Every structure is written in C-alpha cells, then in structure tokens.
Amino acid sequence: MKSRSTVKFTTKMTRLGCAVGALALLATVGVAGTSSAATTHSSKLQPHAVLVSHVVKPKKIAFRGSYSGSMTFLLTSVASTSTAASVTSVSGKGTSTTIGTTTLTGTGNVPATAASSGFHFTGSGKLAGAGGTLTLRILSKNSTGAAPENAAGSVSISGTATVISGTGKLKGATGTLKFSGAFAISNDGVSGSQTQSFTSKLSGTLVIK
C-alpha cells in the first residue's frame, strides 16, 4: 500500500505533466496559426507584388533622320492629263537617332492624278542600322512643284510615316512621324521608267512598350 506522501507526490507530478502538455499544445497551435496567417497574408500580397513587378511604363524617344539616294519609278500615261506612277525602288543612306548610320529602302504607288494634283502616294519603307530597324508605312498628303504629266522639274512632298514595327533598340516601337522629301522628274507625261535622286527627312516621337 502506497503511503499518503507518495500518493500526493504522484498526483502533483501528474498535474504538472498535464500542465506542461497543455502549454506545449498551445504553443504548437499558436505557432501553426501564426505561420498559417503569415502564409495566407503573404499569398494575398503576392499577386499584387508580381503585378507591380511586371508593370512597365512605355518609353518615349525623340527620333530624327535624314537620308538621300536614288528612286526609280515608272510613269504610265492614263490620259492626256493624267499619269500614274509606280515607285519600284527607293535606296538611300543617312543617319538616324538611336540606330546610327542607316540604309533606307522602300516601294510605293501613285494613283492616276490630274496635273494640278501632283504626287500623292502610299508606300512602305524600312530603316536599318546597327542599333536596329524600323518598318514604316508612308502616306504623302501634300506635294508642290512639277506634276508627272505637265512639267519636268523638282517635286516636294510631305506627309506621315506610321511606324509598324521595330527591332533592336527600337523593338516594339510604334508612333507616327512627320515625313518630307524631294526628287526630280526629267520628262513630262511620257510613259517610261526613270531613276532620280531624292532627299528625305523623318522626325517625331517613338513609343516603345
């Protein structure tokens, strides 16, 4: 038979063990709860953090370029006062901001126009340099000087060049540039192909995303 002192000691130890176990359980639950809350809070913030890290503001770049070279075009008389033209080749060189020394190539078409209308054409062009390339769609809105069917001489044209795409330093570029240029016509109203010198300029702002 156990003595009364032994029983009291055993009872105290049992209570102490229960208390320690309860504290351990509370500590474990508390840590797990805190960890779970932290994980949940972190997971809620993570999409926002990822979204912020991927937001990139468009970059704007001032662009300027000057070029010169030769242009080959075919004149076709449609009537005594109307001539169409097909620009079969544009080839030039110059300098452009960002992409440096540049080659210019392109083609285009001029619908049949009256003598007073001059050259109004649509065309495509490409600028290529060590820093990248720009692909353009060109639309002339105004022209002055000789019209292809009424006088030989010089033609000045102006319009817009829409940026279709870019590569290299100008990858993803878009924008609309001002376009101006001049070239010569050596015959008036006569069907046939001729190659003439030209000069052109582009200026404006590019947007790179």
C-alpha positions as a Python dict, from the first residue, in 0.01 Angstrom:
ca = {
    (1, 'M'): (0, 0, 0),
    (2, 'K'): (134, 337, -104),
    (3, 'S'): (196, 592, 164),
    (4, 'R'): (-5, 919, 166),
    (5, 'S'): (308, 1119, 79),
    (6, 'T'): (378, 902, -223),
    (7, 'V'): (24, 949, -350),
    (8, 'K'): (48, 1327, -310),
    (9, 'F'): (379, 1334, -499),
    (10, 'T'): (239, 1122, -785),
    (11, 'T'): (-70, 1342, -810),
    (12, 'K'): (143, 1657, -829),
    (13, 'M'): (363, 1509, -1100),
    (14, 'T'): (59, 1405, -1300),
    (15, 'R'): (-87, 1755, -1277),
    (16, 'L'): (249, 1906, -1371),
    (17, 'G'): (276, 1676, -1674),
    (18, 'C'): (-74, 1774, -1786),
    (19, 'A'): (9, 2142, -1748),
    (20, 'V'): (331, 2106, -1947),
    (21, 'G'): (146, 1912, -2217),
    (22, 'A'): (-122, 2177, -2237),
    (23, 'L'): (136, 2453, -2269),
    (24, 'A'): (317, 2259, -2541),
    (25, 'L'): (-12, 2208, -2727),
    (26, 'L'): (-99, 2578, -2702),
    (27, 'A'): (248, 2675, -2822),
    (28, 'T'): (222, 2440, -3119),
    (29, 'V'): (-125, 2565, -3215),
    (30, 'G'): (-14, 2925, -3172),
    (31, 'V'): (291, 2879, -3394),
    (32, 'A'): (91, 2691, -3655),
    (33, 'G'): (-180, 2960, -3650),
    (34, 'T'): (74, 3240, -3686),
    (35, 'S'): (252, 3056, -3967),
    (36, 'S'): (-77, 2991, -4144),
    (37, 'A'): (-183, 3355, -4108),
    (38, 'A'): (154, 3475, -4235),
    (39, 'T'): (132, 3236, -4529),
    (40, 'T'): (-224, 3347, -4607),
    (41, 'H'): (-127, 3715, -4581),
    (42, 'S'): (178, 3654, -4798),
    (43, 'S'): (-27, 3470, -5060),
    (44, 'K'): (-274, 3757, -5069),
    (45, 'L'): (3, 4009, -5126),
    (46, 'Q'): (197, 3802, -5377),
    (47, 'P'): (-27, 3864, -5681),
    (48, 'H'): (-7, 4239, -5620),
    (49, 'A'): (370, 4222, -5583),
    (50, 'V'): (401, 4017, -5902),
    (51, 'L'): (168, 4256, -6085),
    (52, 'V'): (368, 4560, -5977),
    (53, 'S'): (694, 4399, -6080),
    (54, 'H'): (562, 4340, -6433),
    (55, 'V'): (416, 4688, -6496),
    (56, 'V'): (645, 4865, -6744),
    (57, 'K'): (574, 5221, -6848),
    (58, 'P'): (603, 5298, -7222),
    (59, 'K'): (925, 5474, -7314),
    (60, 'K'): (918, 5777, -7544),
    (61, 'I'): (1212, 5850, -7773),
    (62, 'A'): (1259, 6153, -7997),
    (63, 'F'): (1351, 6033, -8346),
    (64, 'R'): (1512, 6224, -8633),
    (65, 'G'): (1667, 6108, -8957),
    (66, 'S'): (1796, 6250, -9286),
    (67, 'Y'): (1856, 6043, -9600),
    (68, 'S'): (1948, 6074, -9966),
    (69, 'G'): (1983, 5834, -10256),
    (70, 'S'): (1807, 5725, -10573),
    (71, 'M'): (1447, 5646, -10658),
    (72, 'T'): (1328, 5451, -10960),
    (73, 'F'): (969, 5497, -11074),
    (74, 'L'): (759, 5401, -11375),
    (75, 'L'): (527, 5662, -11523),
    (76, 'T'): (217, 5538, -11704),
    (77, 'S'): (1, 5780, -11903),
    (78, 'V'): (-365, 5711, -11834),
    (79, 'A'): (-496, 6008, -12030),
    (80, 'S'): (-360, 6331, -12174),
    (81, 'T'): (-393, 6498, -11836),
    (82, 'S'): (-349, 6205, -11601),
    (83, 'T'): (-48, 5987, -11520),
    (84, 'A'): (5, 5711, -11265),
    (85, 'A'): (339, 5617, -11120),
    (86, 'S'): (480, 5306, -10960),
    (87, 'V'): (780, 5359, -10735),
    (88, 'T'): (964, 5035, -10790),
    (89, 'S'): (1272, 5107, -10580),
    (90, 'V'): (1394, 5351, -10317),
    (91, 'S'): (1750, 5314, -10198),
    (92, 'G'): (1935, 5561, -9981),
    (93, 'K'): (2163, 5619, -9685),
    (94, 'G'): (2176, 5860, -9398),
    (95, 'T'): (2180, 5890, -9021),
    (96, 'S'): (1908, 5829, -8765),
    (97, 'T'): (1899, 5885, -8391),
    (98, 'T'): (1929, 5566, -8185),
    (99, 'I'): (2014, 5336, -8478),
    (100, 'G'): (2301, 5544, -8624),
    (101, 'T'): (2416, 5514, -8985),
    (102, 'T'): (2111, 5396, -9174),
    (103, 'T'): (2005, 5245, -9504),
    (104, 'L'): (1662, 5335, -9641),
    (105, 'T'): (1470, 5107, -9876),
    (106, 'G'): (1110, 5113, -9997),
    (107, 'T'): (847, 5097, -10271),
    (108, 'G'): (522, 5279, -10341),
    (109, 'N'): (242, 5371, -10579),
    (110, 'V'): (92, 5694, -10709),
    (111, 'P'): (-267, 5676, -10839),
    (112, 'A'): (-355, 5847, -11165),
    (113, 'T'): (-376, 6219, -11088),
    (114, 'A'): (-452, 6540, -11271),
    (115, 'A'): (-174, 6785, -11343),
    (116, 'S'): (-274, 7007, -11054),
    (117, 'S'): (-269, 6720, -10803),
    (118, 'G'): (95, 6620, -10825),
    (119, 'F'): (232, 6315, -10643),
    (120, 'H'): (16, 6161, -10371),
    (121, 'F'): (135, 5815, -10291),
    (122, 'T'): (125, 5535, -10041),
    (123, 'G'): (429, 5319, -9981),
    (124, 'S'): (629, 5109, -9743),
    (125, 'G'): (980, 5167, -9621),
    (126, 'K'): (1244, 5025, -9393),
    (127, 'L'): (1525, 5192, -9199),
    (128, 'A'): (1809, 4964, -9094),
    (129, 'G'): (2113, 5046, -8882),
    (130, 'A'): (2349, 4889, -8630),
    (131, 'G'): (2106, 4979, -8349),
    (132, 'G'): (1801, 4814, -8507),
    (133, 'T'): (1534, 4863, -8772),
    (134, 'L'): (1205, 5047, -8826),
    (135, 'T'): (934, 4933, -9068),
    (136, 'L'): (721, 5221, -9198),
    (137, 'R'): (401, 5285, -9391),
    (138, 'I'): (429, 5618, -9572),
    (139, 'L'): (144, 5840, -9690),
    (140, 'S'): (209, 6168, -9870),
    (141, 'K'): (-60, 6432, -9816),
    (142, 'N'): (84, 6730, -9998),
    (143, 'S'): (312, 6793, -10294),
    (144, 'T'): (433, 7100, -10476),
    (145, 'G'): (628, 7157, -10794),
    (146, 'A'): (621, 6954, -11112),
    (147, 'A'): (344, 6703, -11169),
    (148, 'P'): (443, 6396, -11371),
    (149, 'E'): (227, 6481, -11673),
    (150, 'N'): (274, 6854, -11717),
    (151, 'A'): (633, 6957, -11647),
    (152, 'A'): (981, 6833, -11581),
    (153, 'G'): (1138, 6966, -11264),
    (154, 'S'): (1151, 6913, -10891),
    (155, 'V'): (876, 6775, -10668),
    (156, 'S'): (849, 6840, -10295),
    (157, 'I'): (629, 6611, -10089),
    (158, 'S'): (524, 6583, -9726),
    (159, 'G'): (307, 6353, -9518),
    (160, 'T'): (327, 6095, -9244),
    (161, 'A'): (521, 5776, -9178),
    (162, 'T'): (344, 5532, -8946),
    (163, 'V'): (578, 5301, -8754),
    (164, 'I'): (461, 4942, -8798),
    (165, 'S'): (733, 4763, -8601),
    (166, 'G'): (1088, 4791, -8472),
    (167, 'T'): (1381, 4569, -8376),
    (168, 'G'): (1696, 4604, -8170),
    (169, 'K'): (1698, 4919, -7958),
    (170, 'L'): (1363, 5009, -8116),
    (171, 'K'): (1194, 4674, -8055),
    (172, 'G'): (821, 4718, -8010),
    (173, 'A'): (827, 5076, -8137),
    (174, 'T'): (510, 5249, -8258),
    (175, 'G'): (427, 5606, -8347),
    (176, 'T'): (364, 5848, -8632),
    (177, 'L'): (650, 6053, -8777),
    (178, 'K'): (646, 6358, -9000),
    (179, 'F'): (782, 6287, -9345),
    (180, 'S'): (916, 6526, -9609),
    (181, 'G'): (1120, 6480, -9923),
    (182, 'A'): (1207, 6600, -10272),
    (183, 'F'): (1300, 6439, -10603),
    (184, 'A'): (1327, 6531, -10974),
    (185, 'I'): (1131, 6441, -11285),
    (186, 'S'): (1313, 6454, -11616),
    (187, 'N'): (1021, 6412, -11857),
    (188, 'D'): (659, 6522, -11859),
    (189, 'G'): (369, 6299, -11947),
    (190, 'V'): (579, 6034, -12115),
    (191, 'S'): (535, 5671, -12009),
    (192, 'G'): (856, 5505, -11905),
    (193, 'S'): (1092, 5433, -11620),
    (194, 'Q'): (1343, 5679, -11480),
    (195, 'T'): (1579, 5695, -11186),
    (196, 'Q'): (1622, 6021, -11000),
    (197, 'S'): (1797, 6140, -10686),
    (198, 'F'): (1594, 6215, -10374),
    (199, 'T'): (1630, 6357, -10025),
    (200, 'S'): (1402, 6290, -9729),
    (201, 'K'): (1362, 6359, -9358),
    (202, 'L'): (1173, 6198, -9072),
    (203, 'S'): (1103, 6341, -8728),
    (204, 'G'): (873, 6271, -8437),
    (205, 'T'): (833, 6061, -8122),
    (206, 'L'): (854, 5684, -8094),
    (207, 'V'): (675, 5493, -7819),
    (208, 'I'): (842, 5172, -7704),
    (209, 'K'): (642, 4936, -7481),
}
